[in-house]
């Protein structure tokens, strides 16, 4: 959702020499264009499948976007979803633990990431990508997503994706508020903010304020585990904890000192909690 962090734009795109003349369009484009992370190695023994994802809205990269998913294992299917500008390598330890526990793993590169095509990404397009993975894998026994990937996963669940159990790690919860924060940081006010929201909706096919996990959680009923570090400098834990409170039967696990990125995803306590939850045990 940003240049280097998901809650802050380090610089505003309309200030660049090659930016569109309209500052609203410049900010909207930057909101939807991640910096592609380094390519991650495939999991040992993984096969890859190419997906042809139908993009919602008047999508910037065209009506269809190629995406790649890797698959390994023969057990109940588990879906792992990386975050914004996040490499799948950050999920490797959890993937290996799930494989050892008897699951098979399906791990897509979202558009504009890894081996997938496109240079832009929206939450609705990511959700469509996860639905395309389900067309190959069938309903998931377990799904885990990190950071913005969590918002993408929840959006997919509201659109028909199925997972028996869901784990959300360091997830943001309201895209419309994020768009407004970015607008404010870039000096947009009043009508310009309204036009920014409309432009993002036009390209992505969904109004940013509809991507509200507080509202979405009330429509979902599968067991969910929320994991967050108290010192997360990117996504504060309080909004996610509020969502966990309204998600029927959700569990909340808060740790400290693990930040937002790879250290959190590879922590022994986090991996153990994920395995217990994925197997149906309480955390």
N, C-alpha and C positions, 0 to 999 in steps of 0.2 A: 504493500500500500504506500510505500515511500521510497526514497532513494536508498538509505542504509538502515533505517529503522521504520517500523510499521506505524509509529505514531507521530513522526516528525519529518518534515521536509527540510534537509540541511540547506537547500537553496531553492528558490522559487523559479520554475522553468521559464516564465515569461520574461525573465531578466536576461536570458541568454540571447546572443546576437542572432542565432538562427531560429528562434522561437516564432510561432505564428504571431501575426500582428494582434490578434484578439487574445488578451491575457486569460480570459475564461477558457478558451479552447486550449491554450498552452498548459494550463493547470490540469484540465481534464485529461489531456493526452498523457501527462506525466503520471497522473494517478493510475493509469491503466498500463503503464510500460515499466515492467520490472527490469532491473539489471540482471542479465542471465548469469546464474552462478556457475562455477567451474563444473565440468562434466564429472559425474560420479561413476566409479566402476560398477559394473553389474554385480549382483549377488552371485556367489559361486554356484554354477549349475543352472543359472536362470535362462529362460527363454524370453524373447521379446515379441510383442504383438503390436501391429500398427492399427490405430484407430482413426476413423474419419468422423470427427465430431461436428455436429451441426451447431453453429453458433447462434445464440439468441441475439435479438436486436439487430441494428445496422452495424455489424461488427467491423472493426477497423482492418482486420486481416482477411476479410472475405467471409462468405456464408458458411464455409467448412474449414476446419483447422485440423491438421494431422497431429496426432499425439501417440506416444509410445508408452507401453506398460510392460514391466518385467514381471515374470511369474516363476516361482520355484516351489516345489513341494507337492504333496498329494493329499494332504489332510483337509479338514474344514477350512474354507477360504477366509483369510484375514486381509483386510485392506489397510494400507499405510499411506498417509497423505502428508507430503512435505509442506512447508510454509512458503510465504512470499519471499522470493529470492533465496530459498533454501534448497540445498542439494539433498538428494535422497541418501547420500552417505551419512547424514546425521541420524537417519533412522536404521542404520545397518545393525546396530547392537540389538535393538528391539526386534528387528526382523529375524536375526539369527536365534534369538531366544524363543520366538514363536515357532520357528521351524523345529527347534529341538523339542518343543512341547507338543509337536504333532500337527501343527497347522500348515497349510500352504499360504504363501504370501503373494499378494498382488500389489505392486508398487508403481504407480504411474508417475511419469514426468508430466506435470501440468503444462499447458501451452506456455510458450516463452521460457521454458525451463528445460534443462537437460537435453535429451534427444528429441524432444517434441518441437513442432513447428510453431510459427507465429512469433510476433514480437510484443504482443499485448496480452493481458490477462484480466478478466473480471471474475468476480465470485460466481455469477450465473454460468459463465463459460466453464469454469472449473467444475461446477456441479454437474453440468452436462457431460464433462469428461469422465467423472466418477460413474455416472449412469452408463456410459459406454463401456467402462470396465466391467460393470455388473452384467452386461449383455454377454460377455465372455465367461465370467466366473460364476454367475448365478448369485443368489442372495448370500450375503456375507454372514459368517458366524461372529465376526468381530471386526470392528473398524477403529483405527486410531489416527488422529490427525494432530499436527503441530501448528500452533500459531494461526495465521490466516487460513491455513488448511482446515482448521476446525470450523471456521465460519463457512467455508466451501462445503464441508461434509454435512453440516447441519442444513444448509440450503438444499443439498441433494436429498437428504432424508425427507424434507418437506415436499419434494418433487417425485418421490416414489422409490428412491434407493432404499434397500433394506439391509440392516445389520442387527443381529440379535443383541449385541452389546456394543457400546460406544465409549471410547476414551478420548477426551479432549485435553490437550496439553498446552497450557499458556495461550489460550484462545482469546482474541478480541470478540466483542459481542454486538457492536452496532456500527455498520458501515456509514450510515448517514451522518452520525456524529463525527466520524473520522474525516469525511469529506468536508464538513464545516470547519473542523480544526485546521485542515490544510488550507482552505480558503482564507481563513483569518490570518494564518501565518504568511500567506502570500499577498496580503493587503486587499483581498476582495471583500466587499461589503454589500449589504442590501440586495438589490436586484441582481448584482453580479453573482452572488452566492446562489440565488434561485436559478439563474441560467446555468451555473455549473452543475447543480443537481439534475437539471433537465438534460444537459448534454451527456452526462454520465449515463442517465437512464436511456437516452436515445441509442447510444452505442452498445450498452450492455443488455438492454431489454428488460431491466428490472429497476424500479426506483430504489435509490440507496437506502431510504428509510424503511423499505420493506425487509431489508436484511438486518433484522432486529432479533437477536437470539432470545431475548426476554419473551417476546411474543411467540416465536417459533417453538420454544421449549414446551409451552403449554399444549401443543398439538402432538407431542411425541411421547411414547410410553415405554421404549426399551430402556433397560438399565444403563445408566451413564456414570462414568467416572471423570471428574474434573481434577486435573493436576496442575498446580501452579507453585512457583517459588515466590516467597514473600518479597524478595529483593529484585524481582523482575523489572529491569529498567525500561523495557519496551512496552509491555502490556501489563498494567497494574492488575493485581488479582481481584480487587473488590467487585468490578462488574461481572466477572466470571462466577464469583461466589454467589452473587445475587441471582444469576441464571440457574446455578445449581439448586438454589433454594426453591425455585418454581418448577424445575424439571421433575416430574413425578418419580420418586425413588432414587434420585441421583445421589452419588457419594462425592464428598469433597476431600481432597488430599492436598494439604499445603506443606511445603518444605521450605527451607531457607538456605541462602548461600549458593544457589545453583543458577541464578540468572534466567536467561530466556532461551539460550541457544543449545549447542551440542552438549555442554556439561549437564544440563537438565535431562536431555533425552538419553544420556548414557549412564546416569547415576544408578548405582546398584539398587537403591531403595525404589526408584521409579520403575526400573525394569522388573523388579520382583512384584511390585504392586500391579503392574500391567499384566503380568502372567497370571497372578491370582485372579484378577478380575476377568480376564479373557476366558479363564477356565471355569468361571461361574462362582468362584469363592468371593466372600466379602473382603473388603480391603481394610 
